[in-house]
Amino acid sequence: MLSFAKSSRDVVAVVVWERNRLARAKDPLDAMMLERQLLLAGKRVVCAATGQEADRSFLSSLVGLVEQHQSGDYVRKLSRDTIRGIVHRVECGLWPGGPIPCEFDRLILDSAGTPKRIVRDMPDRSQIVIDYSGGVILERVGGTRNRITSCCVDSVGSGEDRGRP
């Protein structure tokens, strides 16, 4: 984008929604250098969300540096939180990234590595929890997100913690 914008006479301005859409650099100075190269090439850099236009003034540089630092910090925190969520899902025995691929079951193991439950995704977006040793359906998790409906089988004791190893 930089080489095209610098070399093309038809490009008068680079319009971005916010400064962080121009560059997502780890170092805010790198993003500011990109802005500076565009300005030195005679191009305008305009942020549509704020209506601000980058220039070579002290205020524009200061605001740009703060905005680039904030956006970089946001991306780092978002990545950290995403990884934390993925790890949490794996620790709970869930598939880490959305629905498990079609035709696969999840095998839930206890802390010793012994198989305890099978979780199967159904075509109606529900899930069934199956006892590994007996093949009996212990619980059905409804198709609506986080709505659990139990379909307890008579052979399962009422005091058992169904669906969890």
N, C-alpha and C positions, 0 to 999 in steps of 0.2 A: 504494500500500500504506500509506503514511504517513497520508494523510488518512482512509482507511477505518479503520485501527487506532485513530487518535485519536478519531474520531467515534462509533465503535460501542461500545455498552455491553457487547455480547457478547464482545468481544475483551478478554481479561484479560492475555494474554501473547503475545509474538511469539517463536516457537521457530525457530531457525535451526541448521543443522548446525554451522557455524563462523561466527565473526564476519565473515569475508570474504564469506559468502553473504548477509549483510544489505545490504552496500553494497560496491561495487568502485570506490571513489573514487580519483582520482589523488592527491588530498591526504587523508591519513589523518584530518585534523581534520574534513573534511566528513563522513566516516563516523561519527566520534565525535559530531558534531552531530545526526545522524539518531538515533543511540542516545539522546542526551540529550533530544531532542524526545519520543521514546516514553516515556522515564522521567518527564518532566514531565507527560505526559498520564495518568500513573498506570498505565502498562502495564509488564509485566515483559519483559525481554529475556533469553532463555535460549539458551545454546549447547549443543546436544545432544551433540556429540562430546566436549566437555570437562566438561560438567556445570556450567559456570560460569554464574552469573547476573550480568548487568551491574547495577551500582548506582552510587551517587555517591561511593563511597570513592576514596581516592587510589590504592590498589592496583588496583582495577577500571579506573580511568582509565588508569593506566600500562600495564597488561597489554593493554587495548583498543587503546591507541595503538601499542604495539609490534606487536601482531597485525595491525592494519590496515596499518601500514607494510610489514610483511613480505609480506602478501598483495598489496599494490600493487606491490612490488618484484618479486615472483614473476610477476605478470601482464606487467609490462614486459619482463622477461627472456624469458618464454615467447614474447611477440610478436617480440622481436628474433631469437630462435633459429628461430622459424617462418619469418620473412622470409629469414633466412640459408639455411635449407633450400630454400625455394622458388627463390631466386636460384641456388643450387648446381645444382638440378635443371635449370633453364633453361640454365645454362652447359654442362651435360652433354648438352644436346639432348633432354631429357626433358620431358614434359608437367608443368607445375608443380603441379597439384593432383589427384593420383590418376590413375585410368585416363583415357586420352584418350577423348573422346566417340566413340560407335559410328560406324563407316564413315569415319573420318578416318585418314589416314596422316601420319607425321612425315617431313619432308624434312630430312636432315642435310647441312649445307653445310660446306665447308672455310673457312679464314680469308679467302680471296678471294671467298667467296660463290658458289662453284661447287657445284652439287648433286653429292653423292657417294653417299649411301645413302638408302633409304626404309625406315622401320620401320613395320610393319603389325601391329596387334593382331588376333589370330585368335579365333574363337568359343570355343576351348578354353582361353582365357586365356594362351595362348602368344603370342610375338611372332616375326615373321620379319624378317630384315634382308636387303634386296634391293639389289643393285648398281644404281645409277641408270642407268648407261650401257647395261648389257647386260640388265637385267631378270632376272638370275640370283640365286636365293636363296643367300646367303652363309652365313647362320647362323640357327638357330632357338633362341630362348630359351624354355625350358620353362615350363609353366603354374605350376609351383611357384616361389614367390618366390626370386629370386637364384640359381636353379639353371640353369646354362647348359649346353646340350647342343649341340654343333656338328654341323651336317649339311653339311659342306664338299662343294662340287661340284668334280669333277675339273678343270674349267677354271680354278679359282682356285689360284694358286701357294701352296705351303705356307709360304713366308716372308712372305706378305702379312699385314698386321695386319687380320684380317677383322672387319667390323662397326664399324670406326672410321675416320673420314676421315683 
